[in-house]
């Protein structure tokens, strides 16, 4: 397993990964807008879900502070 806290200006995010062989995703990252530039923010969840499923890891991704 492993974890990281990632600060950027006023924002703080936490990512925890467990190499358990059991895929799972718990993602608590609210997006204000559907688009970030030309990127559809709803695809972020799909990306991490696909990553967890194919890497057989459990991911917890949380936005703790900021936007």
C-alpha positions in Angstrom: 0.0 0.0 0.0 1.0 3.6 -0.2 -0.3 7.2 0.1 0.4 10.7 -0.9 -0.8 14.2 0.0 -0.6 16.6 -2.9 -0.8 20.3 -2.2 -1.3 23.0 -4.9 -1.9 26.5 -3.7 -4.9 26.4 -1.4 -5.9 22.9 -2.6 -5.0 19.6 -0.8 -5.7 16.1 -2.1 -5.0 12.7 -0.7 -4.5 9.5 -2.7 -4.2 6.1 -1.1 -3.5 2.9 -3.1 -3.6 -0.7 -2.0 -2.0 -3.3 -4.2 -4.4 -5.9 -2.8 -5.4 -7.7 -6.0 -9.0 -6.5 -5.4 -10.0 -3.6 -7.7 -12.0 -0.8 -6.2 -12.4 3.0 -6.3 -13.7 5.5 -3.8 -13.3 9.0 -5.3 -14.5 12.2 -3.6 -13.5 15.0 -5.9 -16.2 17.4 -6.8 -15.8 19.3 -10.0 -17.4 22.7 -10.5 -17.5 22.5 -14.3 -18.0 19.6 -16.7 -15.1 20.8 -18.7 -11.5 21.6 -17.8 -10.2 23.2 -21.0 -11.1 20.6 -23.6 -11.1 17.7 -21.1 -14.5 16.4 -19.8 -14.0 16.2 -16.0 -16.5 13.2 -15.9 -13.8 11.1 -17.7 -11.5 11.4 -14.7 -13.7 9.0 -12.7 -13.8 6.6 -15.7 -10.0 6.8 -16.1 -9.4 5.9 -12.4 -12.1 3.2 -12.4 -10.4 1.6 -15.5 -7.0 1.9 -13.9 -8.1 0.3 -10.6 -9.9 -2.5 -12.5 -7.0 -3.4 -14.8 -4.2 -2.9 -12.2 -6.2 -4.8 -9.5 -5.7 -2.1 -7.0 -7.9 -0.2 -4.6 -7.8 3.6 -4.8 -9.1 6.2 -2.5 -8.9 9.7 -3.9 -10.1 12.7 -1.9 -10.0 16.4 -2.3 -9.5 17.6 1.3 -9.4 21.4 0.8 -9.7 24.0 -1.9 -11.1 23.7 -5.4 
